[in-house]
């Protein structure tokens, strides 16, 4: 697992509307059994905290940094992309969420 990697959502109850999860947890905490992720949701009207990664079937999807959650590492789906090149934008979105700055 690596920070800013995008994974398939393994949850059959939510993966139709949230097909991907963005790992936003620092690699410094790799010893934990969970990772903090931000959902990537399908549909119109969703805001975007940063640009979409280059995953072919995600044309109408948006990231939701404010709706982050924890997920057990053992259940996180396959890695499909990385957003490491968007680190600054993601960290800025997280800073806004937690500090308002």
ZIKA-V764631 format. One record per pair of residues at least 24 apart in sequence whose ideal C-beta (glycine too) atoms are under 10 Angstrom apart, sorted by the first residue. I is the first residue (numbers start at 1). J is the second residue. D is the distance in whole Angstrom. If there is no record, write none. Layout:
BEGIN
i->[I & I]
j->[J & J]
d->[D & D]
END
This chain:
BEGIN
i->[1 & 1 & 1 & 1 & 1 & 1 & 1 & 1 & 1 & 2 & 2 & 2 & 2 & 2 & 2 & 3 & 3 & 3 & 3 & 3 & 3 & 3 & 3 & 3 & 3 & 3 & 3 & 4 & 4 & 4 & 4 & 4 & 4 & 4 & 4 & 4 & 4 & 4 & 5 & 5 & 5 & 5 & 5 & 5 & 5 & 5 & 5 & 5 & 6 & 6 & 6 & 6 & 6 & 6 & 6 & 6 & 6 & 6 & 6 & 6 & 6 & 6 & 6 & 6 & 7 & 7 & 7 & 7 & 7 & 7 & 7 & 7 & 7 & 7 & 8 & 8 & 8 & 8 & 8 & 8 & 9 & 9 & 9 & 9 & 9 & 9 & 9 & 10 & 10 & 10 & 10 & 10 & 10 & 10 & 11 & 11 & 11 & 14 & 14 & 15 & 15 & 16 & 17 & 17 & 17 & 17 & 17 & 18 & 18 & 18 & 18 & 19 & 19 & 19 & 19 & 19 & 19 & 20 & 20 & 20 & 20 & 20 & 20 & 20 & 20 & 20 & 20 & 21 & 21 & 21 & 21 & 21 & 21 & 21 & 22 & 22 & 22 & 22 & 22 & 22 & 22 & 22 & 22 & 22 & 22 & 22 & 23 & 23 & 23 & 23 & 23 & 23 & 24 & 24 & 24 & 24 & 24 & 24 & 24 & 24 & 25 & 25 & 25 & 25 & 30 & 32 & 32 & 32 & 33 & 33 & 33 & 33 & 34 & 34 & 34 & 34 & 34 & 34 & 34 & 34 & 35 & 35 & 35 & 35 & 35 & 35 & 35 & 36 & 36 & 36 & 36 & 36 & 37 & 37 & 37 & 37 & 37 & 37 & 38 & 38 & 38 & 38 & 38 & 38 & 38 & 38 & 38 & 38 & 38 & 39 & 39 & 39 & 39 & 39 & 39 & 39 & 40 & 40 & 41 & 48 & 48 & 49 & 49 & 49 & 49 & 49 & 49 & 49 & 49 & 50 & 50 & 50 & 50 & 50 & 50 & 50 & 50 & 50 & 51 & 51 & 51 & 51 & 52 & 52 & 52 & 53 & 53 & 53 & 53 & 53 & 53 & 53 & 54 & 54 & 54 & 54 & 55 & 55 & 56 & 56 & 63 & 63 & 63 & 64 & 65 & 65 & 65 & 65 & 65 & 65 & 65 & 65 & 66 & 66 & 66 & 66 & 67 & 68 & 68]
j->[25 & 27 & 30 & 32 & 35 & 37 & 73 & 76 & 79 & 27 & 30 & 35 & 79 & 82 & 84 & 27 & 28 & 29 & 30 & 35 & 36 & 82 & 83 & 84 & 87 & 90 & 91 & 50 & 53 & 81 & 82 & 83 & 84 & 85 & 86 & 87 & 90 & 91 & 35 & 37 & 53 & 76 & 79 & 80 & 81 & 82 & 83 & 84 & 37 & 38 & 40 & 52 & 53 & 54 & 55 & 58 & 63 & 77 & 78 & 79 & 80 & 81 & 82 & 83 & 35 & 37 & 40 & 71 & 76 & 77 & 78 & 79 & 80 & 81 & 55 & 76 & 77 & 78 & 79 & 80 & 37 & 39 & 40 & 71 & 75 & 76 & 77 & 71 & 72 & 74 & 75 & 76 & 77 & 78 & 71 & 75 & 77 & 39 & 41 & 42 & 77 & 42 & 41 & 42 & 43 & 46 & 61 & 42 & 61 & 64 & 67 & 55 & 57 & 58 & 61 & 77 & 80 & 52 & 53 & 55 & 57 & 58 & 61 & 63 & 77 & 80 & 81 & 63 & 68 & 69 & 71 & 76 & 77 & 80 & 49 & 50 & 53 & 63 & 64 & 65 & 68 & 81 & 82 & 83 & 86 & 90 & 71 & 73 & 76 & 79 & 82 & 83 & 63 & 65 & 68 & 83 & 90 & 91 & 93 & 94 & 68 & 70 & 71 & 73 & 73 & 70 & 72 & 73 & 70 & 72 & 73 & 74 & 69 & 70 & 71 & 72 & 73 & 74 & 75 & 76 & 69 & 70 & 71 & 72 & 73 & 75 & 76 & 68 & 69 & 70 & 71 & 94 & 67 & 68 & 69 & 70 & 71 & 76 & 63 & 64 & 65 & 66 & 67 & 68 & 69 & 90 & 93 & 94 & 97 & 63 & 64 & 65 & 66 & 67 & 68 & 69 & 64 & 81 & 67 & 89 & 93 & 86 & 89 & 90 & 92 & 93 & 94 & 96 & 97 & 83 & 86 & 87 & 88 & 89 & 90 & 91 & 92 & 93 & 83 & 85 & 86 & 89 & 81 & 83 & 86 & 80 & 81 & 82 & 83 & 84 & 85 & 86 & 80 & 81 & 82 & 83 & 80 & 81 & 80 & 81 & 89 & 90 & 93 & 93 & 89 & 90 & 91 & 92 & 93 & 94 & 96 & 97 & 93 & 94 & 96 & 97 & 97 & 94 & 97]
d->[8 & 8 & 7 & 10 & 6 & 10 & 6 & 7 & 8 & 6 & 9 & 10 & 8 & 7 & 8 & 5 & 9 & 9 & 10 & 9 & 9 & 9 & 9 & 8 & 8 & 9 & 10 & 10 & 9 & 9 & 6 & 5 & 5 & 9 & 7 & 6 & 6 & 9 & 9 & 10 & 9 & 9 & 5 & 9 & 7 & 5 & 8 & 8 & 9 & 10 & 7 & 9 & 5 & 10 & 7 & 9 & 9 & 10 & 10 & 7 & 5 & 4 & 7 & 6 & 9 & 7 & 10 & 9 & 5 & 5 & 6 & 5 & 7 & 9 & 10 & 8 & 3 & 5 & 8 & 6 & 9 & 7 & 8 & 9 & 10 & 9 & 6 & 8 & 10 & 10 & 5 & 7 & 4 & 9 & 8 & 8 & 9 & 8 & 9 & 10 & 8 & 8 & 6 & 6 & 7 & 10 & 10 & 8 & 9 & 9 & 9 & 9 & 8 & 7 & 7 & 9 & 9 & 9 & 8 & 7 & 10 & 7 & 7 & 9 & 8 & 7 & 8 & 10 & 9 & 9 & 7 & 7 & 7 & 10 & 9 & 9 & 8 & 6 & 9 & 8 & 9 & 9 & 10 & 6 & 10 & 8 & 9 & 10 & 8 & 9 & 9 & 9 & 10 & 7 & 6 & 10 & 7 & 9 & 9 & 6 & 9 & 9 & 10 & 10 & 9 & 9 & 10 & 8 & 9 & 6 & 6 & 8 & 9 & 4 & 6 & 6 & 6 & 10 & 10 & 9 & 10 & 7 & 6 & 8 & 6 & 10 & 6 & 6 & 7 & 6 & 8 & 10 & 10 & 6 & 6 & 8 & 5 & 8 & 6 & 6 & 5 & 8 & 7 & 5 & 8 & 8 & 9 & 9 & 10 & 8 & 5 & 9 & 10 & 5 & 8 & 8 & 8 & 10 & 8 & 10 & 9 & 10 & 7 & 7 & 9 & 4 & 8 & 8 & 9 & 7 & 5 & 9 & 9 & 4 & 5 & 10 & 8 & 6 & 8 & 10 & 6 & 7 & 9 & 9 & 10 & 8 & 4 & 7 & 5 & 10 & 9 & 8 & 10 & 6 & 10 & 10 & 5 & 5 & 9 & 10 & 10 & 8 & 8 & 10 & 10 & 7 & 10 & 10 & 4 & 6 & 8 & 6 & 8 & 9 & 9 & 6 & 10 & 8 & 8]
END
